[in-house]
């Protein structure tokens, strides 16, 4: 850790302008009334190095430019604020000039590579009455969390939180994949059933007749029907013509008979002259011949008409038969077409169902693979959660640390309080209802009449506090692998009596052989009990050197 050689404060907390030199080793006592600015010294170190304060409040005076400068054996660090509130950080390794950084964040990162982190310094180099009292007066669960923080095991919390978040996300992913797998399984079953149903329907569908044969027969029947209809039309036209011819013969006979009647009157009806007998006879013969020809023509015409009518009847019968055959073939074509459509529909349904089944199978295989991977990931995350959790590595580290803290605290108690006062730390608490809980219990032997720390006297409690404080410091430093630098002790010994202070003073003298120990207190009489190398008294932010 860092050994502080000097602290300079300008418009910082209650200090207008303060400069304090500190030794490399030995005990330095800083006294003053409450609110005088004693603790501002350690807050100045925290602000200069890390831009933070132990109490979490702003150290600067409102509307005033200020500085907090700390010098060590290796570097000089200055944290400043302007009147407008703009903050800056500069640091250098003497005698070199201050280095230039892209930003305050970059400068801070580089500085922490030299001085370490705020948490390590706070846990290993700064002790207050609250630090110890918080541990001894805390609940068992709070004590466990506090020890985890001091040892740096609380870093597991962030990892555990992330791990649990990952577990929750993975569980959601597994649930989603399982639902997808169930959906795809149902889709596979449905597609298989649709394939089966369509195949059964196709099997029940009769094979349609060849359309080409039906169409060829229909074409021939249609051609025959057309020819029959043409023949029928010709025959009906012939009958009409024969009928017309018979009418003409009858009209000619009637005209001949009319002329004969006129001739048989012997005189012309128009001119009155006598009609020659020869003419009458000649017309009679012509009429007889006409009758003979007419009878013959009429008989032949009637026979032809009769034949034609029979032909018409036959042609009509043939046409009706052909029309029926065409209708039957049209029906056959329609039935065949519908059958083909149904078969095509069933075949298309089979194809679609098979494609759906194939795609569902591929999707199911992919989901199954993802689900298996997610379950493996879930198992790994659960294993990590156990390792990071209360029963994992942190439990092992806590158990080992508790043993070390107990041994160290009891060793300090032997020196501070003498034999007979012992501490026992357990990584669990026994419940009144039976069983245990994962919390650190603190048991005191030799004080409190068997009722523990709270029943002990004030002096005993303070001795226990101090012993635990030193033990926690040793374990925290050992856990983090850091060497001792300037040690800050703020109001830790104010509850001790003179005997207790004498015992603590002897312990501090040992500690201060290789490091500076800054003891902050509002009790100036500590100067006669502590083997100090310097004593500073602070009043209203002003430092007065009482001993040096």
URHU-V31125 format. One record per pair of residues at least 24 apart in sequence whose C-alpha atoms are under 6 Angstrom apart, sorted by the first residue. I is the first residue (numbers start at 0). J is the second residue. Records with the same first field share a line. If there is no record, write none. Layout:
I: J ; J
This chain:
0: 482 ; 483 ; 484
1: 484
2: 71 ; 484 ; 485
3: 71
4: 70 ; 71
5: 69 ; 70
6: 68 ; 69
7: 67 ; 68
8: 66 ; 67
9: 65 ; 66
10: 65
11: 58 ; 59
12: 58 ; 59
13: 540
14: 540
23: 515
24: 511 ; 513 ; 514 ; 515
25: 511 ; 515 ; 532
26: 515 ; 516 ; 531 ; 532
27: 517 ; 531 ; 532 ; 533 ; 534
28: 518 ; 534
29: 519 ; 534 ; 535 ; 536
30: 519 ; 520 ; 521 ; 523 ; 536
31: 521 ; 536 ; 537
32: 521
35: 538 ; 539 ; 540
36: 540
43: 67
47: 77 ; 78
122: 149
123: 472 ; 475 ; 476
124: 486 ; 487
125: 487
126: 488
127: 488 ; 489 ; 490 ; 491
128: 490 ; 491
131: 464 ; 468
139: 438 ; 439 ; 440
140: 438
143: 438 ; 439
150: 475
155: 387
159: 387
176: 370
183: 359 ; 363
187: 356 ; 359
190: 352 ; 356
194: 349 ; 352
197: 345 ; 349
201: 342 ; 345
207: 335
217: 325
224: 318 ; 321
227: 314
231: 311 ; 314
234: 307
238: 304
245: 297
248: 293
404: 470
407: 470
408: 466 ; 467 ; 470
411: 466
412: 466
415: 502 ; 503
419: 445
420: 444 ; 445
458: 495
461: 494
484: 514
485: 514 ; 515 ; 516
486: 516
487: 517
488: 517 ; 518
489: 519
490: 519 ; 520
504: 529
